[in-house]
Amino acid sequence: PPNPAVSFPAPRITLPAGPDILRTYSGAFVCLEILFGGLVWILVASSNVPLPLLQGWVMFVSVTAFLFSLLFLGLFLSGMVTQIDANWNFLDFAYHFTVFVFYFGPSLLEAAATSLHDLRCNMTVTVQPLLSDNQYNINGAATIFAFVTTACYGCSLGLALRRWRP
């Protein structure tokens, strides 16, 4: 039988659960991550992905980070973090560190894909630019939002680092 005298300390959560999470800087940054990450996803997809090798990774990271950020925010909004016994400060830090590292690479890849605008490709008889002007504009916007999203994840990482004391 379990010993009633032995009690385990409740996990310390420094972020509020429920709608109060939206009143914190961390909650605001997670909302911005979702917003700007969704824009990256939409913009890259709407450019018809002319460079699938580069932009496929951008799409994978942006969609995955978008979904996990929604899940992360949903756990806090629903109050489930108080029901799940975990070190949420560490999980917050680990999540934002991982996504920051993984989002920085696709930001560079999207910038590289956009910079190939004037690359000429031999398409049967005529030589055409790799990206049309419309694709160039869309990829330029996706590049900007990818770096803005990376900065949001970096800010969340900094806030999580301040909360997490190993």
Solvent accessible surface area in square Angstrom, and as a share of the most:
residue,aa,sasa,rsa
1,P,175,1.10
2,P,127,0.80
3,N,88,0.45
4,P,132,0.83
5,A,92,0.71
6,V,88,0.51
7,S,94,0.61
8,F,180,0.75
9,P,122,0.77
10,A,87,0.67
11,P,46,0.29
12,R,164,0.60
13,I,44,0.22
14,T,55,0.32
15,L,14,0.07
16,P,45,0.28
17,A,35,0.27
18,G,10,0.10
19,P,97,0.61
20,D,62,0.32
21,I,4,0.02
22,L,82,0.41
23,R,196,0.72
24,T,37,0.22
25,Y,171,0.65
26,S,8,0.05
27,G,1,0.01
28,A,45,0.35
29,F,48,0.20
30,V,4,0.02
31,C,50,0.30
32,L,65,0.32
33,E,0,0.00
34,I,23,0.12
35,L,100,0.50
36,F,39,0.16
37,G,2,0.02
38,G,8,0.07
39,L,57,0.28
40,V,0,0.00
41,W,78,0.27
42,I,107,0.54
43,L,34,0.17
44,V,0,0.00
45,A,47,0.37
46,S,58,0.37
47,S,1,0.00
48,N,118,0.61
49,V,41,0.24
50,P,33,0.21
51,L,30,0.15
52,P,93,0.59
53,L,164,0.82
54,L,44,0.22
55,Q,0,0.00
56,G,33,0.32
57,W,102,0.36
58,V,2,0.01
59,M,40,0.18
60,F,116,0.48
61,V,8,0.05
62,S,1,0.01
63,V,36,0.21
64,T,42,0.24
65,A,5,0.04
66,F,37,0.16
67,L,98,0.49
68,F,106,0.44
69,S,0,0.00
70,L,81,0.40
71,L,100,0.50
72,F,21,0.09
73,L,17,0.08
74,G,33,0.32
75,L,40,0.20
76,F,2,0.01
77,L,65,0.32
78,S,77,0.50
79,G,16,0.15
80,M,87,0.39
81,V,0,0.00
82,T,85,0.50
83,Q,141,0.63
84,I,67,0.34
85,D,123,0.64
86,A,27,0.21
87,N,83,0.43
88,W,16,0.06
89,N,11,0.05
90,F,82,0.34
91,L,75,0.38
92,D,2,0.01
93,F,37,0.16
94,A,31,0.24
95,Y,39,0.15
96,H,2,0.01
97,F,103,0.43
98,T,62,0.36
99,V,14,0.08
100,F,64,0.27
101,V,78,0.45
102,F,103,0.43
103,Y,3,0.01
104,F,94,0.39
105,G,30,0.28
106,P,3,0.02
107,S,0,0.00
108,L,91,0.45
109,L,52,0.26
110,E,0,0.00
111,A,33,0.26
112,A,44,0.34
113,A,0,0.00
114,T,14,0.08
115,S,85,0.55
116,L,59,0.29
117,H,33,0.15
118,D,99,0.51
119,L,91,0.45
120,R,144,0.53
121,C,35,0.21
122,N,120,0.61
123,M,106,0.47
124,T,131,0.76
125,V,138,0.79
126,T,78,0.45
127,V,88,0.51
128,Q,84,0.37
129,P,52,0.33
130,L,41,0.20
131,L,0,0.00
132,S,57,0.37
133,D,102,0.53
134,N,100,0.51
135,Q,32,0.14
136,Y,86,0.33
137,N,97,0.49
138,I,31,0.16
139,N,0,0.00
140,G,20,0.19
141,A,33,0.26
142,A,0,0.00
143,T,18,0.11
144,I,111,0.57
145,F,56,0.24
146,A,1,0.00
147,F,73,0.30
148,V,53,0.31
149,T,0,0.00
150,T,8,0.04
151,A,56,0.43
152,C,9,0.06
153,Y,1,0.01
154,G,22,0.21
155,C,60,0.36
156,S,3,0.02
157,L,26,0.13
158,G,33,0.31
159,L,34,0.17
160,A,0,0.00
161,L,94,0.47
162,R,165,0.60
163,R,41,0.15
164,W,50,0.18
165,R,172,0.63
166,P,142,0.89
